[in-house]
Amino acid sequence: MVDKSDERLRGYVVISTTLEGDDYRDCKVVPYGEPYPAIYRQVFGPDSEKECKQWAARNCDKGGPK
């Protein structure tokens, strides 16, 4: 039987401090199902860690000036 706590099977999600819209800021990749602060919301996933990191690199602003 497979251990459901194995992170490779649980997947990952991307969270962001952006509460509305799609101008994602301060994104982080975290294991699916892990608690995170209420100032974040899930914006992508669950998917593999690699896919989440690629999505974040393409879609998330690092919070610097525009």
Backbone bond lengths (Angstrom), bond angles and torsions (degrees), N, CA, C in turn:
res aa  C-N    CA-C-N  psi(-1)  N-CA   C-N-CA  omega(-1)  CA-C   N-CA-C  phi
1 M - - - 1.447 - - 1.530 109.46 -
2 V 1.309 116.15 144.26 1.459 122.07 -177.43 1.524 110.07 -86.05
3 D 1.325 115.79 136.48 1.460 121.64 176.87 1.528 108.85 -78.49
4 K 1.319 117.59 114.21 1.470 122.08 -176.93 1.526 112.62 -66.57
5 S 1.330 118.01 -13.41 1.457 119.33 179.28 1.531 111.46 -82.82
6 D 1.332 118.06 -4.17 1.465 121.70 178.01 1.528 108.55 -66.14
7 E 1.349 117.05 116.22 1.461 121.74 -175.48 1.516 113.19 -58.96
8 R 1.320 117.38 -29.54 1.460 119.60 179.78 1.519 111.41 -65.05
9 L 1.309 117.58 -27.33 1.456 121.51 -179.24 1.523 111.99 -92.40
10 R 1.312 117.58 -26.54 1.465 121.54 -178.09 1.517 111.61 -75.90
11 G 1.318 117.92 -32.97 1.452 121.30 -177.94 1.520 111.99 88.01
12 Y 1.309 114.22 -178.56 1.461 122.85 -177.22 1.515 109.49 -133.08
13 V 1.331 116.26 161.77 1.453 122.59 175.08 1.518 108.62 -133.78
14 V 1.323 115.71 160.18 1.461 121.67 173.32 1.521 106.80 -104.81
15 I 1.335 116.37 130.56 1.456 121.59 176.30 1.526 108.89 -116.47
16 S 1.339 115.92 154.24 1.458 121.59 -176.69 1.517 109.62 -143.24
17 T 1.338 116.52 153.00 1.464 120.69 176.27 1.523 111.42 -80.27
18 T 1.321 118.25 -7.26 1.455 122.01 177.28 1.524 108.52 -70.74
19 L 1.321 116.94 120.79 1.451 119.66 -177.55 1.523 112.91 -92.73
20 E 1.320 117.91 -23.71 1.462 121.79 178.61 1.516 109.11 -139.26
21 G 1.324 116.09 154.43 1.455 120.94 177.53 1.511 112.02 79.11
22 D 1.332 115.45 -165.87 1.463 119.92 -176.64 1.522 113.07 -128.35
23 D 1.336 117.10 24.47 1.459 122.44 174.88 1.535 106.62 -93.31
24 Y 1.340 115.34 75.94 1.465 121.17 -170.56 1.526 111.98 -70.09
25 R 1.334 115.81 130.79 1.464 122.46 -179.15 1.519 110.79 -128.77
26 D 1.322 114.94 151.24 1.466 122.41 175.62 1.529 111.79 51.37
27 C 1.327 115.54 51.38 1.467 120.45 -178.59 1.524 111.09 -76.17
28 K 1.308 114.14 147.92 1.464 121.74 175.84 1.521 108.00 -138.24
29 V 1.334 116.03 147.27 1.461 122.10 174.76 1.520 106.88 -101.55
30 V 1.331 115.99 122.46 1.460 120.97 -178.04 1.526 109.61 -131.45
31 P 1.324 117.63 153.96 1.468 120.06 176.47 1.532 111.05 -60.43
32 Y 1.315 115.84 138.88 1.464 121.73 178.20 1.521 109.93 -59.66
33 G 1.316 115.92 132.31 1.464 120.87 178.55 1.516 114.18 92.37
34 E 1.327 117.78 -11.18 1.459 120.54 178.00 1.527 109.44 -76.33
35 P 1.326 118.18 141.45 1.470 119.91 177.33 1.529 110.19 -69.56
36 Y 1.335 114.99 149.24 1.464 120.93 175.30 1.526 107.95 -143.83
37 P 1.356 117.95 159.42 1.466 121.02 -176.46 1.533 111.92 -58.57
38 A 1.319 115.93 149.87 1.461 122.45 -177.03 1.530 113.09 -66.04
39 I 1.331 118.48 -12.92 1.467 119.40 177.61 1.528 111.23 -75.87
40 Y 1.337 117.69 -8.14 1.462 122.43 178.48 1.515 110.76 -102.69
41 R 1.343 115.29 158.01 1.457 120.99 169.24 1.515 108.47 -137.99
42 Q 1.318 116.64 153.43 1.463 121.16 178.64 1.521 108.83 -74.99
43 V 1.353 116.42 128.88 1.463 120.51 -179.07 1.526 112.79 -118.52
44 F 1.339 117.90 -10.40 1.460 121.81 178.09 1.512 110.02 -159.11
45 G 1.326 115.75 145.47 1.455 121.69 173.55 1.510 112.25 106.44
46 P 1.302 117.01 -178.76 1.455 127.43 8.95 1.529 112.50 -76.82
47 D 1.321 114.76 148.69 1.457 124.08 178.51 1.530 106.70 -158.79
48 S 1.316 116.38 -174.32 1.463 119.10 178.73 1.530 109.65 -69.58
49 E 1.320 116.01 159.49 1.463 120.13 178.33 1.527 110.13 -59.19
50 K 1.323 117.07 -41.76 1.471 121.76 -179.86 1.531 110.98 -60.94
51 E 1.332 117.16 -47.29 1.467 120.57 -179.90 1.527 111.10 -63.85
52 C 1.320 117.37 -39.59 1.459 120.56 178.71 1.526 111.29 -64.31
53 K 1.319 116.98 -42.73 1.468 120.19 179.06 1.524 110.92 -64.94
54 Q 1.328 117.56 -39.81 1.458 120.93 178.00 1.525 110.65 -65.45
55 W 1.327 117.12 -42.71 1.464 121.00 179.40 1.528 109.87 -61.88
56 A 1.328 116.55 -44.98 1.463 120.92 -179.48 1.529 111.02 -62.58
57 A 1.322 116.79 -40.34 1.465 120.54 179.86 1.538 110.99 -63.38
58 R 1.331 116.25 -35.31 1.473 120.65 -179.18 1.520 112.87 -81.67
59 N 1.314 118.80 -29.20 1.465 120.90 -167.54 1.516 116.67 -117.16
60 C 1.320 118.41 -10.45 1.459 119.70 -173.39 1.522 111.92 -109.77
61 D 1.326 114.17 134.38 1.459 122.03 175.07 1.525 107.12 -84.45
62 K 1.280 117.31 143.06 1.461 121.15 -178.65 1.523 112.47 -80.71
63 G 1.346 117.73 2.83 1.457 120.67 176.65 1.510 113.92 90.42
64 G 1.321 117.81 3.66 1.458 121.64 178.84 1.516 112.03 -80.44
65 P 1.338 117.68 176.46 1.469 121.18 179.91 1.529 110.50 -66.93
66 K 1.318 114.32 149.57 1.464 120.15 179.27 1.497 111.47 -92.49
